[in-house]
Amino acid sequence: MSKKGGFKLPDELDFLRVGRLPQRYSNARMDGKVCVITGTTSGIGYHTAIRLAKVGAHLVMVVRNQEKGKRVSEEVEKLSGIKPGLHIADYSRLADVRRAGEEILAAYPRIDVLINNAGLHMTTRKLTADGHEMAFGVNHLASFLLTKLLLPSMVESAPSRIIDINSEGHRFGKPDFNDLSWSNRRYKGLAGYGAAKTSQLMTVWEFNDQLAGTGVTINAMHPGAVQSAIGTNNGRLYNLWSKWVIQPMLRKPEISAEAIFYLASSPEMEGVSGRFFNLTNEEHPAPHAMDRAQGREMYRISMHLTGFGKEVEHEI
């Protein structure tokens, strides 16, 4: 009970209250701003790309499917008059992510916004080409690698912003540092997804500490319970269940796109960093995602697994 006698949710369930709060909106222009965004061929990523294009942003899209990417690229160009960059990368292959990152660095002298949107949900245990559990590899390691590669350019381009599209799903799983690939446990989809998203959040706080004073901000956000293509990699039965049961209960992805645009463009977000947002409202992550000792260990492991070896941990 609250002091006024009203019902108060436990802290671990407060995200339910935050999710119902009014949203903030931005009318800012993004003319000339170079915005790198991953996973733009459907759902949240697609609608975010369209929203950015409408206000003059120069999009740089990283997608897995070249044909779908070209279609979105043509649509964006017709809408904005600006030909977007298009880079192809399978996020289950870190070599692809590294190549795309290097292509972007070579093509663009500055980067103003990075939106790490690409992700997936697994119902069964599968491994990436590099031998990592798929959700961990795609949702965390791939975005970690791209962020790490682009950071020096973003520091030079400051002020600039990084937005990691995370999830309330982080509340339902945390990484087992002795078994990140789920080799010795029965795989559970929600727990695997939660562990991957927790891993990403842990490194957001580490990046934030490193970026202090650089003019680069980094935040994570839950995009809301909206329709998306996440999980469509899990086969026909899952897709039918999603299409007829799950998706009709969810809101339109334009809601998420508007929230991401706010975080990427609003003057109110200038200098705001190291936060977790439920759409546009700040929220406290699960306690296990705030364990800084484990976060430092996750950062160290992520550096190693993405090929940065013994690079100094606090060097951008």
VOBA-1610 file (N, C-alpha, C; in pm, whole numbers, padded with zeros to 5 digits, always signed):
BEGIN
Met+00085-00121+00000Met+00000+00000+00000Met+00088+00125+00000Ser+00044+00228-00070Ser+00117+00355-00067Ser+00081+00431+00059Lys+00149+00546+00080Lys+00122+00627+00198Lys-00021+00682+00196Lys-00080+00698+00078Lys-00215+00751+00068Lys-00318+00640+00069Gly-00273+00518+00090Gly-00366+00408+00099Gly-00392+00339-00033Gly-00334+00389-00144Gly-00352+00327-00274Gly-00260+00208-00292Phe-00291+00127-00390Phe-00210+00008-00417Phe-00083+00047-00492Lys+00030-00005-00448Lys+00159+00021-00513Lys+00218-00112-00558Leu+00255-00118-00685Leu+00315-00240-00737Leu+00451-00264-00675Pro+00489-00389-00653Pro+00626-00417-00610Pro+00725-00362-00712Asp+00845-00330-00668Asp+00945-00269-00756Asp+00968-00351-00882Glu+00971-00485-00866Glu+01000-00571-00981Glu+00887-00572-01085Leu+00770-00519-01047Leu+00657-00513-01140Leu+00622-00369-01180Asp+00704-00274-01139Asp+00673-00134-01167Asp+00674-00103-01316Phe+00739-00190-01396Phe+00740-00166-01540Phe+00598-00169-01598Leu+00507-00238-01532Leu+00368-00240-01578Leu+00306-00101-01568Arg+00337-00031-01459Arg+00288+00106-01442Arg+00354+00201-01543Val+00485+00189-01556Val+00558+00278-01646Val+00509+00263-01790Gly+00477+00139-01828Gly+00431+00113-01963Gly+00300+00181-01998Arg+00225+00226-01897Arg+00096+00293-01922Arg+00106+00446-01916Leu+00224+00499-01890Leu+00241+00643-01879Leu+00231+00710-02016Pro+00191+00836-02021Pro+00188+00909-02148Pro+00327+00915-02210Gln+00331+00917-02344Gln+00458+00919-02415Gln+00500+01061-02453Arg+00629+01075-02477Arg+00684+01202-02524Arg+00707+01193-02675Tyr+00706+01309-02741Tyr+00721+01312-02886Tyr+00821+01420-02926Ser+00880+01399-03040Ser+00977+01496-03092Ser+00934+01543-03229Asn+00951+01674-03254Asn+00928+01733-03385Asn+01058+01782-03448Ala+01170+01733-03396Ala+01301+01781-03442Ala+01328+01737-03586Arg+01403+01817-03659Arg+01454+01780-03789Arg+01588+01707-03771Met+01622+01624-03869Met+01748+01550-03864Met+01828+01572-03993Asp+01809+01685-04056Asp+01874+01712-04184Asp+02026+01697-04173Gly+02081+01613-04261Gly+02225+01593-04265Gly+02280+01498-04160Lys+02198+01454-04066Lys+02244+01363-03962Lys+02257+01222-04020Val+02372+01161-04000Val+02396+01024-04045Val+02351+00928-03937Cys+02250+00848-03970Cys+02190+00757-03872Cys+02208+00613-03919Val+02287+00537-03846Val+02306+00395-03874Val+02199+00318-03798Ile+02125+00233-03869Ile+02020+00155-03805Ile+02021+00014-03860Thr+02010-00084-03773Thr+02014-00224-03814Thr+01873-00283-03815Gly+01852-00381-03904Gly+01725-00452-03908Gly+01609-00367-03955Thr+01619-00310-04075Thr+01518-00214-04122Thr+01420-00273-04223Thr+01422-00402-04245Thr+01337-00458-04351Thr+01195-00491-04305Ser+01167-00480-04176Ser+01032-00508-04127Ser+01013-00447-03989Gly+00888-00445-03945Gly+00855-00411-03807Gly+00908-00278-03759Ile+00959-00279-03637Ile+01005-00157-03571Ile+01115-00088-03650Gly+01211-00166-03698Gly+01323-00108-03772Gly+01278-00037-03898Tyr+01186-00099-03971Tyr+01134-00039-04093Tyr+01065+00094-04063His+00975+00095-03966His+00900+00216-03936His+00990+00325-03877Thr+01094+00287-03804Thr+01189+00386-03755Thr+01266+00448-03870Ala+01306+00366-03966Ala+01376+00418-04084Ala+01289+00518-04159Ile+01163+00485-04177Ile+01072+00576-04247Ile+01055+00706-04169Arg+01044+00694-04036Arg+01027+00815-03953Arg+01150+00906-03964Leu+01267+00848-03963Leu+01390+00926-03975Leu+01402+00990-04113Ala+01364+00914-04216Ala+01373+00965-04352Ala+01283+01087-04371Lys+01168+01089-04305Lys+01072+01199-04321Lys+01127+01332-04271Val+01229+01328-04184Val+01283+01452-04129Val+01425+01477-04177Gly+01461+01416-04291Gly+01586+01451-04357Gly+01711+01378-04313Ala+01697+01273-04232Ala+01815+01198-04190Ala+01876+01123-04308His+02006+01108-04306His+02076+01026-04405His+02093+00887-04344Leu+02012+00794-04391Leu+02010+00660-04332Leu+02122+00573-04384Val+02178+00495-04293Val+02272+00389-04328Val+02214+00261-04269Met+02166+00173-04355Met+02092+00056-04311Met+02179-00069-04318Val+02173-00148-04210Val+02242-00277-04206Val+02134-00385-04199Val+02127-00468-04301Val+02020-00568-04310Val+02078-00704-04351Arg+02002-00808-04329Arg+02045-00944-04366Arg+02004-00979-04508Asn+01884-00938-04548Asn+01830-00976-04677Asn+01850-00862-04777Gln+01933-00886-04877Gln+01966-00779-04971Gln+01847-00734-05053Glu+01764-00827-05099Glu+01650-00792-05181Glu+01552-00705-05104Lys+01520-00746-04980Lys+01430-00665-04898Lys+01493-00530-04864Gly+01622-00532-04841Gly+01693-00408-04812Gly+01686-00309-04926Lys+01699-00358-05047Lys+01690-00271-05164Lys+01552-00208-05176Arg+01448-00287-05146Arg+01312-00233-05155Arg+01292-00119-05055Val+01340-00139-04933Val+01327-00034-04832Val+01413+00087-04872Ser+01531+00061-04926Ser+01620+00169-04968Ser+01554+00255-05075Glu+01488+00192-05171Glu+01419+00266-05277Glu+01304+00348-05221Glu+01233+00290-05124Glu+01121+00362-05063Glu+01171+00484-04986Val+01280+00467-04914Val+01337+00577-04837Val+01384+00688-04930Glu+01448+00650-05040Glu+01498+00751-05133Glu+01384+00831-05196Lys+01275+00764-05232Lys+01160+00833-05288Lys+01099+00928-05187Leu+01102+00888-05061Leu+01040+00968-04956Leu+01122+01091-04921Ser+01254+01074-04913Ser+01340+01180-04862Ser+01426+01248-04968Gly+01442+01182-05083Gly+01531+01236-05184Gly+01678+01207-05155Ile+01704+01129-05051Ile+01841+01096-05011Ile+01862+00946-05027Lys+01962+00907-05104Lys+01990+00765-05124Lys+02058+00710-04999Pro+01995+00615-04930Pro+02055+00562-04807Pro+02170+00467-04836Gly+02258+00451-04739Gly+02359+00347-04748Gly+02295+00213-04715Leu+02339+00108-04782Leu+02285-00025-04758Leu+02400-00123-04745His+02407-00189-04629His+02515-00283-04601His+02453-00416-04556Ile+02503-00524-04613Ile+02446-00656-04590Ile+02528-00730-04485Ala+02461-00780-04383Ala+02531-00855-04278Ala+02435-00953-04213Asp+02476-01077-04207Asp+02403-01179-04130Asp+02453-01168-03987Tyr+02365-01129-03895Tyr+02407-01104-03757Tyr+02446-01231-03682Ser+02426-01346-03742Ser+02475-01469-03679Ser+02618-01499-03721Arg+02679-01408-03797Arg+02817-01420-03840Arg+02891-01292-03805Leu+02975-01298-03705Leu+03044-01178-03660Leu+03135-01121-03767Ala+03186-01206-03855Ala+03270-01156-03966Ala+03188-01064-04056Asp+03061-01095-04076Asp+02973-01009-04155Asp+02954-00874-04086Val+02934-00877-03957Val+02913-00753-03881Val+03038-00666-03887Arg+03153-00729-03871Arg+03279-00654-03876Arg+03299-00591-04015Arg+03271-00668-04119Arg+03286-00614-04254Arg+03193-00496-04276Ala+03065-00510-04233Ala+02971-00400-04248Ala+03017-00276-04171Gly+03066-00296-04051Gly+03116-00183-03972Gly+03232-00113-04041Glu+03322-00190-04097Glu+03437-00132-04166Glu+03395-00059-04293Glu+03293-00113-04362Glu+03240-00045-04480Glu+03179+00090-04443Ile+03107+00093-04333Ile+03043+00217-04288Ile+03148+00321-04252Leu+03251+00278-04181Leu+03357+00371-04142Leu+03428+00428-04264Ala+03445+00346-04367Ala+03512+00392-04487Ala+03425+00487-04568Ala+03293+00469-04560Ala+03202+00547-04644Ala+03156+00678-04583Tyr+03158+00687-04449Tyr+03100+00804-04383Tyr+03200+00866-04285Pro+03232+00993-04307Pro+03330+01060-04220Pro+03275+01091-04081Arg+03141+01084-04065Arg+03083+01109-03934Arg+02962+01018-03914Ile+02931+00989-03789Ile+02812+00911-03753Ile+02746+00981-03636Asp+02622+01021-03654Asp+02553+01098-03551Asp+02466+01011-03460Val+02408+00904-03517Val+02318+00818-03440Val+02342+00673-03480Leu+02347+00585-03382Leu+02352+00440-03405Leu+02234+00379-03331Ile+02149+00307-03406Ile+02035+00239-03346Ile+02054+00089-03366Asn+02086+00018-03259Asn+02104-00127-03264Asn+01968-00193-03245Asn+01902-00222-03357Asn+01765-00273-03354Asn+01754-00421-03386Ala+01841-00474-03471Ala+01828-00612-03517Ala+01833-00710-03401Gly+01745-00811-03405Gly+01742-00910-03298Gly+01649-01024-03332Leu+01652-01127-03249Leu+01564-01242-03270Leu+01532-01309-03137His+01433-01397-03143His+01393-01479-03028His+01396-01624-03072Met+01457-01710-02992Met+01468-01851-03026Met+01377-01934-02935Thr+01320-02039-02991Thr+01243-02133-02908Thr+01324-02261-02883Thr+01427-02284-02963Thr+01515-02399-02944Thr+01659-02352-02950Arg+01748-02429-02893Arg+01890-02393-02891Arg+01952-02415-03028Lys+02007-02308-03082Lys+02086-02314-03204Lys+02211-02231-03185Leu+02313-02262-03263Leu+02440-02191-03252Leu+02464-02105-03375Thr+02534-01994-03355Thr+02574-01910-03466Thr+02691-01975-03540Ala+02731-01913-03649Ala+02845-01963-03725Ala+02973-01961-03642Asp+02974-01876-03540Asp+03092-01865-03453Asp+03083-01953-03329Gly+02973-02031-03318Gly+02960-02125-03207Gly+02896-02070-03082His+02832-01952-03092His+02765-01893-02976His+02616-01925-02982Glu+02552-01934-02865Glu+02407-01951-02863Glu+02345-01837-02942Met+02246-01868-03025Met+02198-01776-03126Met+02146-01644-03068Ala+02062-01648-02966Ala+02008-01525-02910Ala+02119-01438-02851Phe+02213-01499-02783Phe+02326-01426-02725Phe+02412-01366-02836Gly+02437-01445-02940Gly+02524-01400-03048Gly+02463-01287-03128Val+02335-01299-03162Val+02270-01199-03247Val+02228-01076-03168Asn+02160-01096-03055Asn+02105-00984-02978Asn+02212-00906-02903His+02317-00974-02861His+02419-00904-02783His+02551-00887-02856Leu+02616-00998-02891Leu+02752-00987-02944Leu+02759-00906-03073Ala+02663-00926-03163Ala+02667-00854-03291Ala+02652-00703-03269Ser+02557-00663-03184Ser+02538-00519-03159Ser+02657-00462-03081Phe+02713-00542-02990Phe+02833-00499-02916Phe+02947-00473-03013Leu+02966-00564-03108Leu+03075-00550-03205Leu+03057-00426-03292Leu+02937-00406-03345Leu+02915-00289-03429Leu+02935-00160-03350Thr+02886-00157-03227Thr+02905-00038-03142Thr+03052-00011-03120Lys+03126-00114-03085Lys+03268-00098-03057Lys+03344-00047-03181Leu+03306-00098-03297Leu+03373-00057-03421Leu+03345+00090-03454Leu+03221+00135-03432Leu+03182+00269-03473Leu+03210+00376-03369Leu+03243+00335-03247Leu+03261+00432-03138Leu+03365+00539-03165Pro+03484+00504-03216Pro+03582+00612-03239Pro+03529+00721-03331Ser+03458+00682-03437Ser+03401+00781-03529Ser+03293+00863-03460Met+03213+00798-03374Met+03106+00870-03306Met+03161+00969-03205Val+03274+00936-03143Val+03338+01030-03051Val+03385+01152-03129Glu+03443+01130-03246Glu+03488+01241-03328Glu+03370+01323-03380Ser+03254+01261-03395Ser+03136+01328-03447Ser+03050+01391-03339Ala+03089+01378-03214Ala+03007+01420-03101Ala+02963+01566-03115Pro+02837+01594-03066Pro+02750+01506-02989Pro+02682+01401-03078Ser+02676+01280-03029Ser+02614+01170-03102Ser+02546+01077-03002Arg+02458+00990-03055Arg+02375+00908-02967Arg+02373+00762-03012Ile+02376+00672-02914Ile+02361+00529-02938Ile+02235+00484-02865Ile+02151+00408-02935Ile+02029+00354-02876Ile+02026+00204-02899Asp+02026+00129-02792Asp+02014-00017-02800Asp+01869-00055-02778Ile+01808-00121-02876Ile+01670-00168-02859Ile+01676-00296-02777Asn+01635-00285-02653Asn+01645-00395-02558Asn+01506-00454-02537Ser+01471-00495-02416Ser+01340-00557-02394Ser+01314-00575-02246Glu+01185-00570-02210Glu+01146-00611-02076Glu+01177-00759-02056Gly+01200-00830-02166Gly+01238-00971-02156Gly+01365-00994-02078His+01445-00888-02059His+01567-00906-01979His+01534-00947-01835Arg+01411-00922-01792Arg+01371-00954-01656Arg+01355-01105-01633Phe+01349-01181-01741Phe+01317-01323-01729Phe+01436-01416-01752Gly+01555-01360-01751Gly+01673-01445-01765Gly+01800-01365-01743Lys+01903-01432-01694Lys+02032-01367-01678Lys+02140-01465-01722Pro+02254-01413-01767Pro+02357-01502-01821Pro+02421-01589-01714Asp+02446-01714-01751Asp+02524-01805-01669Asp+02666-01799-01725Phe+02756-01737-01652Phe+02891-01714-01703Phe+02968-01844-01722Asn+02920-01952-01663Asn+02984-02081-01682Asn+02926-02161-01798Asp+02817-02106-01858Asp+02751-02181-01965Asp+02675-02084-02056Leu+02746-01989-02116Leu+02681-01890-02201Leu+02619-01951-02326Ser+02668-02067-02368Ser+02616-02130-02489Ser+02507-02233-02460Trp+02468-02247-02333Trp+02363-02342-02294Trp+02400-02486-02332Ser+02524-02519-02317Ser+02569-02655-02351Ser+02529-02756-02245Asn+02515-02711-02122Asn+02494-02803-02009Asn+02357-02787-01944Arg+02265-02715-02010Arg+02132-02694-01955Arg+02029-02712-02064Arg+01907-02740-02021Arg+01798-02744-02117Arg+01765-02602-02160Tyr+01760-02581-02289Tyr+01737-02446-02339Tyr+01591-02405-02322Lys+01570-02284-02272Lys+01437-02226-02259Lys+01437-02092-02331Gly+01346-02078-02426Gly+01348-01961-02512Gly+01344-01828-02440Leu+01252-01811-02346Leu+01239-01684-02276Leu+01362-01657-02190Ala+01414-01761-02126Ala+01533-01744-02042Ala+01654-01711-02128Gly+01666-01775-02245Gly+01777-01746-02335Gly+01770-01604-02388Tyr+01652-01561-02424Tyr+01631-01425-02472Tyr+01662-01325-02360Gly+01613-01354-02241Gly+01639-01267-02127Gly+01786-01255-02095Ala+01857-01368-02102Ala+02001-01366-02075Ala+02075-01280-02176Ala+02034-01290-02303Ala+02098-01210-02408Ala+02073-01061-02388Lys+01948-01025-02357Lys+01916-00885-02338Lys+01978-00829-02210Thr+01989-00912-02107Thr+02060-00870-01986Thr+02207-00844-02017Ser+02266-00931-02097Ser+02406-00914-02135Ser+02426-00780-02204Gln+02333-00746-02294Gln+02343-00618-02363Gln+02332-00502-02265Leu+02236-00509-02173Leu+02220-00401-02075Leu+02344-00384-01989Met+02401-00495-01946Met+02521-00488-01863Met+02632-00409-01931Thr+02647-00429-02062Thr+02756-00359-02132Thr+02718-00215-02166Val+02588-00184-02169Val+02549-00044-02187Val+02605+00041-02074Trp+02596-00010-01950Trp+02648+00068-01836Trp+02800+00084-01846Glu+02868-00019-01895Glu+03013-00011-01908Glu+03051+00090-02017Phe+02985+00083-02130Phe+03009+00182-02236Phe+02981+00323-02184Asn+02874+00338-02108Asn+02838+00470-02057Asn+02950+00529-01972Asp+03008+00447-01885Asp+03119+00495-01802Asp+03237+00540-01888Gln+03267+00462-01990Gln+03380+00494-02077Gln+03357+00623-02155Leu+03232+00650-02191Leu+03199+00762-02277Leu+03180+00893-02202Ala+03189+00891-02071Ala+03170+01013-01992Ala+03263+01123-02042Gly+03205+01238-02072Gly+03283+01352-02115Gly+03314+01357-02264Thr+03271+01257-02339Thr+03302+01253-02483Thr+03196+01320-02569Gly+03076+01340-02514Gly+02966+01392-02593Gly+02884+01284-02661Val+02922+01158-02640Val+02846+01046-02694Val+02760+00989-02582Thr+02631+00972-02608Thr+02542+00912-02510Thr+02500+00773-02556Ile+02468+00688-02460Ile+02419+00554-02491Ile+02304+00521-02396Asn+02193+00479-02452Asn+02076+00441-02373Asn+02016+00313-02431Ala+01938+00245-02349Ala+01865+00126-02393Ala+01716+00151-02376Met+01636+00083-02457Met+01492+00103-02444Met+01416-00024-02479His+01304-00040-02409His+01206-00144-02442His+01107-00082-02540Pro+01089-00143-02659Pro+01007-00079-02762Pro+00858-00099-02746Gly+00815-00158-02635Gly+00674-00178-02613Gly+00625-00309-02671Ala+00505-00349-02632Ala+00445-00473-02682Ala+00379-00445-02815Val+00459-00447-02922Val+00410-00411-03054Val+00436-00522-03153Gln+00367-00516-03264Gln+00383-00615-03370Gln+00521-00604-03433Ser+00585-00719-03451Ser+00718-00720-03513Ser+00741-00856-03576Ala+00855-00868-03645Ala+00890-00993-03710Ala+00978-01081-03623Ile+01001-01039-03499Ile+01088-01117-03413Ile+01026-01254-03385Gly+01108-01356-03394Gly+01061-01492-03370Gly+01020-01567-03494Thr+01014-01497-03610Thr+00968-01563-03732Thr+01068-01664-03786Asn+01184-01669-03724Asn+01286-01768-03762Asn+01260-01904-03699Asn+01153-01917-03621Asn+01130-02038-03543Asn+01038-02141-03608Gly+01010-02124-03735Gly+00934-02227-03804Gly+00786-02197-03822Arg+00719-02282-03902Arg+00582-02260-03944Arg+00483-02259-03827Leu+00497-02353-03735Leu+00403-02361-03623Leu+00409-02236-03538Tyr+00531-02191-03505Tyr+00545-02069-03425Tyr+00486-01950-03500Asn+00511-01942-03632Asn+00461-01829-03710Asn+00309-01825-03714Leu+00247-01941-03724Leu+00101-01946-03722Leu+00047-01900-03586Trp+00109-01948-03480Trp+00070-01907-03344Trp+00087-01756-03328Ser+00199-01703-03376Ser+00225-01561-03365Ser+00123-01480-03445Lys+00096-01523-03568Lys+00007-01448-03658Lys-00135-01440-03604Trp-00187-01553-03554Trp-00328-01559-03518Trp-00357-01537-03370Val-00255-01552-03285Val-00277-01538-03140Val-00202-01420-03081Ile-00071-01414-03107Ile+00011-01311-03041Ile-00006-01174-03106Gln+00018-01166-03238Gln+00021-01036-03305Gln-00108-00956-03293Pro-00227-01018-03301Pro-00350-00937-03289Pro-00364-00866-03155Met-00295-00914-03052Met-00304-00852-02920Met-00205-00737-02903Leu-00116-00718-03000Leu-00011-00619-02988Leu-00045-00489-03060Arg+00026-00382-03022Arg+00003-00253-03083Arg+00085-00237-03211Lys+00059-00133-03285Lys+00126-00108-03412Lys+00272-00067-03389Pro+00363-00109-03478Pro+00507-00078-03460Pro+00538+00070-03474Glu+00448+00147-03534Glu+00471+00291-03544Glu+00487+00356-03407Ile+00424+00296-03304Ile+00437+00348-03168Ile+00582+00340-03122Ser+00644+00227-03146Ser+00785+00209-03110Ser+00874+00301-03191Ala+00846+00312-03320Ala+00927+00397-03407Ala+00925+00542-03358Glu+00808+00587-03315Glu+00797+00724-03265Glu+00879+00743-03138Ala+00880+00640-03053Ala+00958+00648-02929Ala+01108+00647-02958Ile+01150+00561-03049Ile+01292+00557-03086Ile+01334+00691-03147Phe+01247+00747-03230Phe+01277+00876-03290Phe+01293+00983-03183Tyr+01210+00979-03081Tyr+01223+01075-02971Tyr+01361+01063-02906Leu+01402+00941-02875Leu+01531+00921-02810Leu+01647+00965-02900Ala+01628+00948-03031Ala+01735+00980-03126Ala+01744+01128-03159Ser+01633+01201-03144Ser+01630+01337-03198Ser+01597+01448-03099Ser+01526+01418-02994Ser+01473+01524-02908Ser+01584+01602-02837Pro+01574+01734-02837Pro+01668+01815-02760Pro+01665+01780-02611Glu+01550+01732-02563Glu+01538+01694-02422Glu+01631+01578-02386Met+01675+01500-02487Met+01762+01386-02462Met+01911+01421-02471Glu+01941+01546-02499Glu+02081+01586-02510Glu+02152+01566-02376Gly+02260+01490-02379Gly+02338+01464-02259Gly+02284+01356-02168Val+02166+01302-02198Val+02107+01195-02117Val+02169+01063-02158Ser+02225+00990-02062Ser+02299+00869-02097Ser+02295+00768-01983Gly+02314+00642-02019Gly+02319+00535-01920Gly+02184+00507-01858Arg+02076+00522-01935Arg+01940+00502-01883Arg+01871+00388-01958Phe+01765+00336-01896Phe+01679+00236-01959Phe+01540+00296-01970Phe+01483+00294-02089Phe+01353+00354-02114Phe+01252+00248-02156Asn+01130+00262-02104Asn+01015+00186-02154Asn+00946+00281-02251Leu+00966+00261-02381Leu+00932+00362-02482Leu+01004+00491-02446Thr+00936+00598-02407Thr+01006+00723-02378Thr+01015+00755-02230Asn+00970+00662-02145Asn+00972+00688-02000Asn+01082+00607-01933Glu+01160+00675-01849Glu+01270+00607-01782Glu+01217+00505-01683Glu+01291+00395-01670Glu+01248+00284-01586Glu+01369+00216-01525His+01348+00153-01409His+01457+00079-01345His+01462-00062-01403Pro+01578-00104-01455Pro+01591-00242-01503Pro+01586-00340-01386Ala+01582-00468-01418Ala+01586-00571-01314Ala+01718-00563-01238Pro+01717-00592-01108Pro+01840-00582-01028Pro+01957-00662-01085His+01930-00781-01142His+02042-00861-01191His+02112-00794-01309Ala+02042-00707-01382Ala+02104-00636-01494Ala+02188-00519-01447Met+02176-00484-01317Met+02251-00371-01261Met+02372-00415-01180Asp+02402-00544-01182Asp+02518-00596-01110Asp+02645-00553-01184Arg+02713-00452-01132Arg+02825-00395-01206Arg+02946-00486-01209Ala+02966-00567-01109Ala+03078-00661-01112Ala+03058-00762-01225Gln+02936-00816-01235Gln+02908-00908-01344Gln+02907-00834-01479Gly+02869-00708-01477Gly+02871-00629-01599Gly+03012-00611-01652Arg+03107-00587-01563Arg+03247-00574-01607Arg+03297-00705-01664Glu+03255-00816-01604Glu+03295-00946-01657Glu+03230-00971-01793Met+03104-00932-01810Met+03039-00950-01940Met+03107-00865-02046Tyr+03148-00745-02010Tyr+03218-00660-02105Tyr+03349-00725-02146Arg+03423-00779-02049Arg+03551-00843-02079Arg+03530-00963-02172Ile+03431-01046-02141Ile+03402-01163-02225Ile+03359-01119-02364Ser+03276-01017-02373Ser+03228-00969-02502Ser+03342-00915-02587Met+03435-00846-02524Met+03553-00799-02596Met+03629-00916-02656His+03648-01017-02576His+03722-01135-02622His+03649-01207-02735Leu+03519-01229-02717Leu+03442-01306-02815Leu+03423-01232-02947Thr+03433-01100-02946Thr+03417-01024-03069Thr+03550-00988-03134Gly+03659-01043-03080Gly+03787-01031-03148Gly+03874-00915-03106Phe+03840-00849-02995Phe+03922-00738-02950Phe+04032-00782-02853Gly+04031-00910-02819Gly+04140-00969-02742Gly+04169-00897-02612Lys+04296-00858-02597Lys+04341-00796-02473Lys+04344-00644-02480Glu+04264-00588-02572Glu+04255-00443-02579Glu+04217-00386-02444Val+04276-00273-02410Val+04249-00210-02281Val+04099-00187-02265Glu+04042-00234-02155Glu+03898-00233-02138Glu+03837-00094-02142His+03908+00006-02094His+03846+00138-02086His+03899+00231-02194Glu+03942+00174-02304Glu+03987+00253-02417Glu+03882+00250-02527Ile+03836+00367-02569Ile+03738+00376-02676Ile+03807+00348-02808
//
